[in-house]
Amino acid sequence: MSAPLSLPVDIVLPHLNRWLCSWQSSSIFLLLPILGVVGFALFLQRSNPIAHIPVYSIFPWPLSHFQFYDAQRLVYGGYRKYKGGVFRVLRSTGWVIIVTGRQLVEELHRIPHDTISLWEASKDELQVLHTFGKQVHSQPYQLAMLNSKLARHRDQLVRDLIDEAIPAFEEIMGRQCQDTSDWVEFNENSISKVVARIFNRILVGPELCRDPNYNQLSTDFTIGVFIVSIIINLFPPILRGIVGRAITQLPRYQKKGAQFLEPLIEERKAWKELGDDQDKPSDFLSFLVEGVPQEELTTRNLVTRILTVTTATTHTSTSTLTHALFELADRTSYVEPLRKEVENVMGTHGWTRKGVESMVLIDSFIKESMRMHPIGCMSFPMRALKPITLSDGTYIPKDSLVSTPFAVHFDDEFYENPYTFDGFRFASPAPEGVAPGGDGMTTTSASFLGFGHGRHAWTAYENFLGWFNH
């Protein structure tokens, strides 16, 4: 083997000196900042508390902040490479740790709320301070109260939903289908009007839910929340407070909402003072007036709470229903068995909670649509409030954002032919009129994350959506 090439120092140094001197001073001044930035970035990478977690990226490092334009490719690619383990992806707002595999996902969703929190993450993701206000930011009790109402008044809620759903579909969509045997075109806007009206029946009662101006207000508020939060999160954290105060739309919607809701709020307050439960409205606004602390029993606060709950239900439910209807329109062979199931169940149970829960095929069809069309590419992130160490030894520092990928919905380990729509995939054999045990639409698992999972499932939303979509 030949000896390695070496050059005498007295030859190298003069050449190096001439090379350096040949640079113009301006070029050197341009080079130094670049080297400084690169060096600082490498320092941050080495000092990063999650540097031990592998990175999945589809772009080189300098461009990786912009890769979330193709978020599904990014997250699903990471799932395939690190399945059963943990990896991280970079968004414009920072790192998200993705947990995969049945064991780790189950473990993650058993962690208590004082250690990992969906709500604490949403404060930043949705910029709650600027989109919902200080009171909701510090005391988000409205969702817990909604879940309590859903649990205690299920039969009444089902009756109200059905009572409103039939005329809502008829008036908004059905009339356009009369006297024609041809296909009629609808868009998501029509479906969102139906969803807003039905949900608002539960929230504010039958009179206001049928006011198209109020329904449009609640829909616009939901869209505004997402737009404002996205804009704020484009800025560095140090500037988000300034930007948030400059572009918040909350005062405008509070004022508009009060024009619709103030008469109802005063009426509900009167019922509360009388203490007479006879003929008392059963909507969520009444429940809210009875349950909030006296110092928060203001029109402004109650309007904000109602609009906040609307945001948590309308957009996601519209998307779910839209995809289900698209699948049904594209696969007309499902229409007859689904219609026959409804006729049989209604003949036995009528429009009751028992009847809704007995619609096994419809339940399966909607769940399969949710599996095929998840909202996004990963579940809503949770924030670690304390350091967490998973069973595989992965250390997750405090304040990290943690999520699970919807790529599991397309994993052939859990689903046969996962990219093929099978509307009755979840209709496991069961006695006639009895829902399949443990596999209904709102049943979550490590392989079905449409509503989150475990302790961190979206309990109020999944109950609401489950009854509504049936």
C-alpha positions, 0 to 999 in steps of 0.5 A: 500500500502506498504511503498517504499523501503528505505535503510539507507545511512550508509549501502548504502555508504560502498557498493557503495564505495567497488563497485567503488573501485573494478573497475580497473583504466583502466576501469574507464579511458575507461568509462569516454570518452564514458560518455563524448561523450554521454553527448556532443551528448545530449548537441548538441541535446538540443542546436540543432535549429531544435530540435523542428521538430520530427525525423523519424529514422529506426535505433537507434540513434548511427547508424542513420547516416548509415540509408540512405542506405535504403533511400526510406524506411526512407523517405516514412515511415516518410511521412506515420507517419507525413503526412500533417506536417513536419519531419526530417531525418538524412543523412551522411551529416546532417539533411534534413527537409521534408515538406508534405501535399498539403498546406505546399508543395504549401506554400514552393514552393511559397517562393521566391528565395532570401529566399530559394534556390535550387542552394545554396543547390547544391553548397554543395550537388554537391560540385560545387566549386570542380566539376564545378569550381569557376566561375560556383560556383559564377556566375551560369548564364548558366542555366538561359541562357539555359532557355531563349534560350528554351523559345525563340527558341522552334520551332527551338529546336523541329526541331533540336531534331527530326532531331537528334533523329530519326537517333540517335535511328536508328544508336545506337539501331535500327540497332541491331533490323534488321532482327530479330523478337526476343527480343533484349537486351539493357542496360542503356548505349545504351540509355545514348548514344542516350540521350547524342547525342540528347542533344548535338545537342542542345548544340554544333550542329550537327557535334560534337554531332555525335562524339561518343568520345565527347558524351562519354566525356560528359557522363563521366564528369556527372558520375564523378561529382556525384562520386567526390561530394559523396566522398568529402561529406563523410568527415567533412566540415573542411576537404572537401576543402582539399579533393576536391582539391586533387581529383577534375577531373575538370582540366582534363575534361576542357583540354579534352573538349577544344580539341573538343570544341575550334574549334567551339568556335573560329568559334562562336566568328568569327560569333559574330564579323561579326554580320551576322545572316545569316546561323549562328549556332543556338546551345546553344554554339553560344547563350553562346558566344553571351551572356557571359561577354567579360572577361569570353569569354575564351575557358576554361570557355565556356567548363566548362559551356557546361559540366555543362549544360550536367550534369543537363540534361543527367543523369536524362533524361537517367533514365526517358527514360530508365524507360519509355522504360522498361514499354513499353516493359513490357506492349506491349498493349500500343504500338498500341494506342501510335503508332496510336496517333503518326501516326494521329498527324503526319498526321495532324501537321507533326513533329512540336511543335504543333504536339509534344504537341498534343501527349496526350497519349504519354505525359500521359504514360511518366508522369505515368512512372515518377510518378512510378519511381522518381529519388530518394526518395525526391526532390533535397533539397533547402537551407533556406537563411533566417529563415522561419515560415510555416503556421502550425507554424513550424520554419525552421532556416537559412541554413537548408536543406528542401525537399519534399518526392516522397512518395506523388506519391503513396498516394491514396488520390491523385491517385487511385490504386497508385501502379498500372501502368496506362499509360493513367492516365493523359490523361484526356478527351479532344478534339482530338489533344488537350493536357489535360488542365493543366495535361501534363508531365511538369505540376507540382503540390503538388502531382507530384514533378518530376520536383520540383514545383512552383517557384523552378521547374527545368524550363529549364530541364523540358522543355528540357526533355518534348520535348525530350521524346515526 
